[in-house]
Amino acid sequence: MDETVEKQRMLGVLAEFERAIKSSDHDLMESLFLREGPSGEDGATGSSDIVDIEPLAAGSNMRLCPAGIYLFTPSVGYSVCLRETVQKDRSETRQMSFLFLKIDDAWKILHAHFSPAEITNS
């Protein structure tokens, strides 16, 4: 396993996530998430919630800024990002974290978490 290649592949999933938001493409967004996870020892299957895409307002701009991407194992990865959205009357920054699982040689988002970013000037 080439760790650099795998991290680039996960960054590619994040780029597609950004594109799905910008274009309000629900099908693309859904394709990025793992719908049914592998069975655990107890036979339960995992699933993920699909992000509900809010269309960007006309004149808005959004960008995803990955701050770090990490591999825990050859098939489990994690990323932290900032999502910056600028609209006519305001701007917003959100913290985002993504848990990735590699299934059949493809990285999928197993879980994503979003929260307001607390930006401080020191």
N, C-alpha and C positions, 0 to 999 in steps of 0.2 A: 504494500500500500504506500503510495506517495502522498504524504500528508498535505503538501502544498497543492497538489492536484485536487484532492478531496475538498479542501477549504475553498478553492476556486469554484468548484461545482456547487457548494452550498451558497457562495456569493451569487452564483448564477440564479439560484432559486430566489434569493432576495431581490435580484434585479427584476425577475418576472413578477414577484409580489408587488413591487413598486409600479410596474407597467400595468398590472391588473387594477390597481387603485386608480391610476391616472386615466385609464380608459374605461373604468367601470365595467370591467370584463369579469362577470361572475363565473363563467365557465373556466376561464384561466385560473381564477382564484381557487376554485374548488379543486382543480387538477393539482395544485401545489400541496394540498393537505392530504395526509393519510386518513382515509375514510374508515377503514377497519384495521386495527392493529393486529399484531401476531397474538396468538393465544398464549396466555400465561399458564403456569403450572396448574392453576385452578380451573382452566378452561375458559376463563373470561377473555373477551376481546376488548381491545382498547379502541377508542374512536376520538376524533377531534372535532371541535366546533369550527365551523367555517366562518370566517370573518364576514360580517355584513358590510358590504361596500357602500359607503356614502359617496355619492358623486361629488367631485370637487366643484365648487362654485365657479362660474365663469370668471376668468381673470385670476384664478388662484394658481398657485404653484406649490408642488409638494416634492420633497426629496427624502430619500432614505439614506442615512449615513451610518454604515456599519462601523462600530467602535471596536469590535473584536469578534473573532470566530475561532472556536476551539473544538478539538476532537477529544471526546472522553475515551472512545474505543473506535475501532475501524468502522463501526456502523452507528455510532451515536455522536451527535455534534450539538453545539450550542452557539448562539450568536446574540450579541447585544447591539442595539442600534438606537439612533435617535431619528425621529420622523419630524421633519420641519415642514410646516404648512404656512404659507403666506397668502393672506387674502387682502382685499382692498382695505379693510378697516382694522385688521388684527393679524397677529401671527401666533402660532402655537407650536410648542415643541413637546413631543411625547417620547417617553422611554419605551422601548420595545425589546422583548426577549423572545427568542425562538428556540425550540427544541427540535432537532432533526433526527430522523431515523432513516437509515439506508436500507431499502428493500429492493431486491432484484436489481442491484446496481444503480438505483435511482434514489436521490435524496428527496425526502418528503418532510413537510412540516408536521410534526406530531402535536405540537402545542405552541401557541403564541400568546403572549401577555402584553398588554398595553397599559400604560399609566402616565399621568401627567409628569413631565420632567420638572424637577426643582432646580433651576439654573441660578447659581449664586455668583456674584462678582466678588472676588477676594482681593 
